[in-house]
Amino acid sequence: MSAQFKQDGGPAFPALPPMYVIAEGKVEAMESGGMSLLDYFAAHAPEAEVAMIEARMFRSEPSIDETFGPGDRYYDYTVPATRVAERFAAARMLWAEAMLKQREAKS
């Protein structure tokens, strides 16, 4: 199993059958491309869980609810939109990494 596979779970939807290469006397499968399983898990992380993870990861920063507020979600610009996106992306990746870790534990 390649190091890349262990890091991202391999392709979620392989486009081609794997190709094999010989490197340093070892035969290894090259991934066939496509979205990685890590990316797939991150894209499909449940919204409620992502929000809970985000809130716990960034306790020292203003919460998203405080930043946006009820009703008009864009009235307060104390936290730049790019920072908000980074926070949710980090929470999604944490979810995805946990999914892969659990998957590896079962195999």
N, C-alpha and C positions, 0 to 999 in steps of 0.2 A: 504494500500500500504506500503510495507516494506521500511525501510530506505535505504537499498541497492538499491532498484529499483529507488528511487529518486536520488541517487548519480550517477548511471551508466546507467539508462534507462531500466534496466532489460535485459534479454537475447534477442539478435537479431534473433537467430535461435534456439528456445527452442528445446531441445532434447527429453524431456519427458513432460507430463502434470504436472502442478505444484502440489506439495504435500502440505498438510495443517497440521500445528502443532498447538497445544494449549500451549501457554506460558503465565503464569501469568494471566490466565483467558481470554486471547484474542486469537482469531483464526487468524493465519497469514499464508500467502502462502509462501512457500520456493521456491526460484528460481530453475529452473530445469537444470541449467548449460548452457554451450555453451558460445559463444562470447557475450560480453555485447554490447548494442547499442552504448555506448560511444566508445568502441574499434572499432566498425564497422565504425562509423563516422570518427574517427581519421585515420583509414586505407584508407578511400576513400575520404579524403580531397583533393580538386583540387590543383594540383601542383603550378599553378600561384598564387593562393590565399595564399597558405602556404608560398611561397617565399616572398610575400608582408608582411604577418604577421611577418615572421622571421626578415625581414629587419627593421620593426618598433619596434619589441620587443628588439632587441639587437643593438640599434643605437650607443652605446658607445664602442662596439667591432668592429674589422675590419669586413667589409662585406664579404660575401661568394665570391662574384665576385672578390674582391681585393685579397682574399686568394688564390683562384684557378686560376683566370685569364683566358683570352680567349685562345682558342686552347687547350693547354695542361692543363687539369683541375687539375693536381696533381703536379705542379711544385713548389709551395710554401707551406712550412710546418709551417708557423707562427701561425696558429690555428690548434691544434691537431684534428685529424679526429673524435675523441670521442666528442670533444666540438661541432664540426659541426653537428654531429648526435644528440646531446642533444638539440641544437638550433632548428633543424627541428622537433624533437619530441615534444618539448614544443609548437611550432607553431601549429602542428597537434592537440594536445590536446586542445589548446585554441579554435580552430575551432570546434572540437567535442563538447566541453562544451557549446559553443554558439548555436550549433544546438539543443542540448538537452534543453537549456533554452528557445529557440524559440518554441520548440515542447510543452513544459509545459505551455507556455503563451497562446497557442491556445486552450489548453484543459480546 
